[in-house]
Amino acid sequence: MTSRLPLLLAGAALCALASQAAAEPRAQIRGEIDSDLKSQLERAIGQVDGAPSNRFEARRRARAALTSAQALLRSEGYYQATVEDQVEGEENPVAVVQVVPGRRFVLGEASVNWTAPEPDAETSAAVIEDIRLKPGAPGRAADILEAEGRVVADLTRRGYADATALPRRVVVDHATFLVQPGFNIKSGELVRLDGVQLRTRGPTKESWLNSLIPWSEGDRYDPEDVAELERRLLDTGVYDGVGVALSPLDDVRPDGLRPVVVTLADRPVSLLEAGASYSTYEGVGVDIFRTRYNRFGRADTLRYGARIASIDSRIGGEWSQPHWRRAGRTLKLSSFIVNEQTDAYDRSAITAAADLSQRLGKTSWFSYGLGVDAGRYTEYRFDPVTQEPITFDRDLAIVTLRGSAFMDRSNDPLNPTSGYRLSLSTQPTAVAGEDTVLFLRTEGQATAYLPLQDGAKTVLAGRARIGSIIGGEELTVPSDRLFYSGGGGSVRGYSYQSINPRLPNNRPRGGLSLFETSVEVRRDIGEKLQAVAFVDGGAVGFQETPNLSNMRYGAGVGVRYKLPFGPVRADIAFPLNKREGDSGFQLYLSIGQAF
């Protein structure tokens, strides 16, 4: 079976090439016409498989091509074109369309005729000004249709939700070579909004829903406000479906206001999730979590359960309340019992946290909160006096103020091809117990995406990450707050924490500063596949400012398989500065791009 696979692939490729070679234009375009118009005509008449077998077939193709060419010429403003179908040759007949485009017609003054009731004078003037049909421009049908669509869209944005276009009247004057479009528009009455009508049998409380409304009673209808309410409901993550739409005309209230109808399809009240994972470094991991949705009718989510793994095991839960006291703000409370066993440290602790996050626009947010950890740390450190590794246990209580911000100006959350992203995290931290220390941990990251070809078939992506701990020392800062690098989310080609300088016993040594960078080229192969080549680099230092003298690099290639929700990623990477104990390569599988 394996030996036949290359033959099957080669055969499929040859068949594809053969089918492309057999395709030819339905007819040849002849005449003195510019290259752009000729290309448009060739696309309009299309292609067929193989040459015509006789003159009758060639004539049929020529006539079909003539009809398509005439339609294209008229749509581009050539209303006096001469088009003739011909057949050349006897034994090998060829279908030909002879084209003399003639003079191109241009736009005259456009007019808008309102059907009663007319919009107010200010709206009417603004809409007409935005038609964007310049007299003297080519009389293209597509431009006229787009202008009509803009009129209706502008009316809708200005509160005339029922605006429609009636049959237009376009005058083509063959004497003056002018195309004069006349639009007949029915604006309807100005719509002013009431509240919402909730149509669902689920637990969602209408009082909570009313707190999300981005308009006030009596405001002009704005489709962006309706879209924002829908976005706020979708952000909660507790509904399988959300519908938000203006009520029909027959539902206008006596005072002239119209409500917005909200339809919600609730997710199952309770969901049990179980999963397993495996990697050569982290070993086996098992997760069992239960999630409960909308228990209090305010789109809240409670998730609790346990994870058992070689490195990070925990049991506990978290509760989140979206749109807490204001739209876009989410309150999250969490508490876990944690057991971590890494090469750099072991930790057994109880953690609790409370965070508030606020959405800004569609894709950006900031958050702030408080975290408390208490537990026992077994830490593997470096003694600068004896120059030897040391191991010590500490009982610590840690209080952290947490602030972060994220700005996303990319075009896709899982497969970005243009734009950029910025993130910043800052954590003032107080440690008590067997040691007392105050320090500030700060970290920032920037990623950017540049399409190198039309259609973003090739994309250049870059990432830079920098971190620093100010006010603490290597031996006093808890090990889980130091910086580590290496792995699928940082420097590929190295296992978790293995970029760090090492102790004499080969354990990773946590640092006070961090620098990472990545460059990646992504190239589409067909519609579903993407090939990737990348180079990553990183360094961990023991001063507050990053130390680039111990940079370590990894390089590799990967493939992405595009699915509707995002790409599935598979990468293989190799360490370029391999040390004793490093693997020769690392494999990574996940959903979404590396960054």
Secondary structure, 3 states (H helix, E strand, C coil): CCCHHHHHHHHHHHHHHHHHHHEEECCEEECCCCHHHHHHHHHHHCEEECCCCCHHHHHHHHHHHHHHHHHHHHHCCCCCCEEEEEEECCCCCEEEEEEECCCCCEECCCEEEEECCCCCHHHHHHHHHCCCCCCCCECCHHHHHHHHHHHHHHHHHCCCCCCEEEEEEEEEECCCCEEEEEEEEECCCCCEEEEEEEECCCCCCHHHHHCCCCCCCCCECCHHHHHHHHHHHHHCCCEEEEEEEECCHHHCCCCCEEEEEEEEEECCCEEEEEEEEEECCCEEEEEEEEEEECCCCCCCEEEEEEEEECCEEEEEEEEEECCCCCCCEEEEEEEEEEEEECCCEEEEEEEEEEEEEEEECCCEEEEEEEEEEEEEEEEEEEECCCCEEEEEEEEEEEEEEEEEEEEECCCCCCCCCCEEEEEEEEEEEEEEECCCEEEEEEEEEEEEEEECCHHHCEEEEEEEEEEEEECCCCCCCCHHHCECCCCCCCCCCCCCCCCCCECCCCCECCECEEEEEEEEEEEEECCCEEEEEEEEEEEEECCCCCCHHHCEEEEEEEEEEEECCEEEEEEEEEECCCCCCCCCCEEEEEECCCC
